[in-house]
Amino acid sequence: AVPTRLKPFGSLEVLAEPGAQTLTTCTNVLCPHARPLLADNSMLINRAPYFWSGGMGVVINKEAENDAKDLLWDFFVYTNSAAESSYDVASYPGWLDAWRKQHFA
């Protein structure tokens, strides 16, 4: 079977600047990574590339033994490092969705 990735949810409007209280319609300048939603290119949709499908959230139980907490922390740091995450995103079958700019390059 061929793996399929669904397009993530998106928004036609974004907060134009930090602290903004209203949403602004996406433009090529405001949302440089947005893609046309309609065939006539009249609307742009800005899609978030991470956690859209649930992603992989991780936690460490505060009740766990200290050695187990340290081991899990080291594992999380390792898998999220730039070098390792880039390999995991690019490999087939990868288990991580892209979230760093370098993952898209």
N, C-alpha and C positions, 0 to 999 in steps of 0.2 A: 504494500500500500504506500501511496505517496503521502508524506506528511502535509497537513494543511494548517495554515495559520490564518485565523480570522482577523479582519481589521479591527483594531481596538475602537472603543467608544471615543467620541471626540466632541468638540464644542465649536460652534460657529462664532462664539464670542469669548473674549478673554479679558482679564484685568490688564489694562494698558500700562500701568505703572504700579510700583509698590505703594500700598496704602489706598489704592483706588477703591471707591465705593460702588462703582457701576461697571458693567461689562461693556466692552467695545467690540464691534464687529471685526473679525479677522481681515487683514489686508496682507499683501505680499510683504510689506515692510514690518508690520506688527507681528505677523506669524510666518516667518521665513520658511518654516518646514511644513506649513499647511499644504494640503492638496485640494484640487477642485472637487466639490461634492457633486455637482451636476455637469452634464456634458457641455453646457454653454459657458462653463467657468464663472458663473455669476456668484457663486458662494464658495468660500474656502472653509475647510474643516481642519481644525488643529487636533491631531490625535496624540495621546500620551503613549509612548512606547513601553512603559513599565507598569507592572502590577495591574494591567487592564484585565487580565484573565485570572486574577487571584494571585499570580506571581508566586514567589516563594518567600513567605514571611517566616522569620525564625525568632525564637525566644529561648531564654535560659531560665529554667524554673529556679526561683529563689530558694526552694527547699532542697535542691540538689547538693550533693557533696561538693566541697570546694575543688577537688581534683577534676570532677566531671564538669563543673562550670568553666574551669581553666581550659580543659580540653575542647569543649564546645566553642568557647571564645576564640581559641587559636584556629579552629576549623573555619569558623565564620570569617575571620580576618583573611585567612588563606584563600578561600573561595571567592572573596570579594576583592582581592588584590587585582590591580590592573592587568598584570600578565596572565594570571590564571583565569580570570573572568573572560578575557578576550578569547582564550582558547576554548573555553566551555561554550561560549556563545556561538563561535564559528564552527565547532565540530558537529558532525552528524553522528548519532542523534544528540544534539545539544540539549541540555536540561535547564539552561538559563535564557531568558529573553534579554535582548539588548537594553542597556540603560545608560551606558557611557557614550559620549560622542565618538570615541575611538572605535566603538563596536560597529558604527555605521560606515566607517571609512574603508 
